């Protein structure tokens, strides 16, 4: 009963924040899940020490990029393709998979490298090296998730739903980035 009470209070508090400050709430949630995904990725790969700068990069990216982009994309998606439109589920999925996902992945790969202090040339080289493989994996992993998210999850919870799944995606991405870095050293 105590756990249920705490959970109910947490949900009530989150809903209050979501109502009062939806963009800020989604940005904070994205920051938290980004940091958590990177932290767990570091634990799983048994890094010699926890890289707090890496965690901060993922948190910053979630706060500044992922949270706001997802918030605005999901709002726009409902306006551009209302649920009442014929084939809405498929059309929404196509917009997400062919426009939003490629752009967000490109920004992720580039900006996370840039936040590591790498040059534009180096960042672009990493993007060219990793983008296509990561996008194909994104399409495999995220297509069923996003189908559910954009067609069955209420708009105000779509970012949260995606953020929870993103914890595992970030673990995958951080491990791929660390494997690539280990090969280059």
C-alpha positions as CSV (number, residue, x, y, z in Angstrom):
1,X,0.0,0.0,0.0
2,X,2.9,2.4,0.8
3,X,4.4,1.8,-2.7
4,X,1.1,2.3,-4.4
5,X,0.6,5.6,-2.4
6,X,4.0,6.8,-3.4
7,X,3.4,5.9,-7.1
8,X,0.0,7.6,-7.0
9,X,1.6,10.8,-5.6
10,X,4.4,10.6,-8.2
11,X,1.8,10.3,-11.1
12,X,-0.3,13.1,-9.6
13,X,2.8,15.3,-9.3
14,X,4.0,14.5,-12.8
15,X,0.6,15.3,-14.3
16,X,0.5,18.6,-12.4
17,X,3.9,19.5,-13.9
18,X,2.8,18.3,-17.3
19,X,-0.3,20.5,-17.1
20,X,1.5,23.6,-15.7
21,X,4.8,23.4,-17.8
22,X,4.5,20.7,-20.5
23,X,7.6,21.7,-22.4
24,X,9.8,22.0,-19.3
25,X,8.5,18.8,-17.9
26,X,9.2,16.9,-21.1
27,X,12.7,18.5,-21.3
28,X,13.5,17.4,-17.7
29,X,12.2,13.9,-18.3
30,X,14.3,13.6,-21.4
31,X,17.3,14.9,-19.5
32,X,16.8,12.4,-16.7
33,X,16.2,9.4,-19.0
34,X,19.2,10.4,-21.2
35,X,21.4,10.5,-18.2
36,X,20.1,7.3,-16.8
37,X,20.5,5.5,-20.2
38,X,24.2,6.6,-20.4
39,X,24.8,5.7,-16.7
40,X,23.4,2.2,-17.2
41,X,25.3,1.8,-20.4
42,X,28.5,2.6,-18.6
43,X,27.6,0.1,-15.8
44,X,26.8,-2.6,-18.4
45,X,30.1,-2.2,-20.3
46,X,32.0,-2.2,-17.0
47,X,33.7,1.1,-17.5
48,X,36.7,1.6,-15.1
49,X,35.0,4.6,-13.7
50,X,31.7,6.4,-14.2
51,X,32.1,9.3,-16.7
52,X,30.1,12.1,-15.3
53,X,30.8,14.3,-18.3
54,X,29.2,11.7,-20.6
55,X,26.1,11.5,-18.3
56,X,25.9,15.3,-18.4
57,X,26.2,15.4,-22.2
58,X,23.2,13.0,-22.5
59,X,21.2,14.9,-19.9
60,X,22.0,18.2,-21.8
61,X,21.1,16.8,-25.1
62,X,17.8,15.4,-23.7
63,X,17.0,18.7,-22.1
64,X,17.9,21.0,-25.0
65,X,17.1,18.8,-28.0
66,X,15.1,15.6,-27.5
67,X,12.5,16.9,-25.0
68,X,11.6,20.1,-26.9
69,X,11.7,18.4,-30.3
70,X,9.5,15.5,-29.3
71,X,7.1,17.9,-27.6
72,X,6.7,20.0,-30.7
73,X,6.7,17.1,-33.1
74,X,3.9,15.2,-31.3
75,X,1.8,18.3,-31.2
76,X,2.4,19.0,-34.9
77,X,1.7,15.4,-35.8
78,X,-1.8,15.6,-34.3
79,X,-2.5,18.8,-36.2
80,X,-1.1,17.6,-39.6
81,X,-2.6,14.1,-39.4
82,X,-5.7,14.1,-37.1
83,X,-6.8,10.7,-35.9
84,X,-10.0,11.0,-38.0
85,X,-8.1,11.2,-41.3
86,X,-8.2,8.0,-43.4
87,X,-5.0,6.0,-42.8
88,X,-3.9,8.2,-40.0
89,X,-2.0,5.5,-38.2
90,X,0.1,4.7,-41.2
91,X,0.6,8.4,-42.2
92,X,1.7,9.3,-38.7
93,X,4.1,6.4,-38.6
94,X,5.6,7.4,-42.0
95,X,6.1,11.0,-40.9
96,X,7.8,9.8,-37.7
97,X,10.0,7.2,-39.3
98,X,11.0,9.1,-42.5
99,X,11.3,12.7,-41.1
100,X,11.6,12.8,-37.4
101,X,13.7,9.8,-36.7
102,X,16.4,10.5,-39.3
103,X,16.7,14.1,-38.1
104,X,16.8,13.3,-34.4
105,X,19.4,10.6,-35.1
106,X,21.5,12.9,-37.1
107,X,21.4,15.5,-34.4
108,X,22.2,12.9,-31.7
109,X,25.3,11.6,-33.5
110,X,26.6,15.0,-34.4
111,X,25.8,17.0,-31.3
112,X,26.9,14.3,-28.8
113,X,30.2,14.2,-30.6
114,X,30.4,18.0,-30.6
115,X,29.7,18.0,-26.9
116,X,32.8,15.8,-26.4
117,X,34.8,18.7,-27.8
118,X,35.4,17.2,-31.2
119,X,35.9,19.3,-34.4
120,X,33.2,19.7,-37.0
121,X,35.2,17.6,-39.4
122,X,35.6,14.7,-36.9
123,X,31.9,14.9,-35.9
124,X,30.9,14.7,-39.6
125,X,33.2,11.7,-40.1
126,X,31.6,9.9,-37.2
127,X,28.1,10.7,-38.5
128,X,29.1,9.3,-42.0
129,X,30.6,6.2,-40.4
130,X,27.7,5.4,-38.0
131,X,24.5,7.0,-39.4
132,X,23.2,4.4,-41.8
133,X,23.7,1.4,-39.5
134,X,22.2,3.3,-36.6
135,X,19.2,4.5,-38.7
136,X,18.5,0.9,-39.9
137,X,18.6,-0.2,-36.3
138,X,16.4,2.7,-35.2
139,X,13.8,1.7,-37.8
140,X,13.9,-1.9,-36.6
141,X,13.6,-1.1,-32.9
142,X,11.5,2.1,-32.9
143,X,8.9,1.4,-35.6
144,X,6.7,-0.8,-33.5
145,X,7.3,1.4,-30.4
146,X,6.4,4.5,-32.3
147,X,3.3,2.9,-33.9
148,X,2.0,2.3,-30.5
149,X,3.2,5.6,-29.1
150,X,1.7,7.9,-31.8
151,X,-1.5,6.1,-32.3
152,X,-2.5,4.8,-28.8
153,X,-0.7,6.9,-26.2
154,X,-2.3,10.2,-25.4
155,X,-0.3,13.2,-26.7
156,X,0.8,14.5,-23.3
157,X,2.4,11.1,-22.4
158,X,4.1,10.3,-25.8
159,X,7.4,11.9,-24.8
160,X,7.3,10.0,-21.5
161,X,6.6,6.7,-23.2
162,X,9.3,7.3,-25.7
163,X,11.7,8.4,-23.0
164,X,11.2,5.1,-21.1
165,X,12.0,3.1,-24.2
166,X,14.9,5.5,-25.0
167,X,16.7,4.4,-21.9
168,X,17.4,1.1,-23.6
169,X,18.1,2.8,-27.0
170,X,20.6,5.1,-25.3
171,X,22.3,2.0,-23.7
172,X,22.6,0.6,-27.2
173,X,23.9,3.8,-28.7
174,X,26.4,4.5,-25.9
175,X,27.8,1.0,-26.2
176,X,28.1,1.3,-30.0
177,X,29.9,4.6,-29.6
178,X,32.3,3.2,-26.9
179,X,33.0,0.1,-29.1
180,X,33.8,2.4,-32.0
181,X,36.1,4.6,-29.8
182,X,37.9,1.5,-28.5
183,X,38.6,0.3,-32.0
184,X,40.1,3.8,-32.9
185,X,42.5,3.7,-29.9
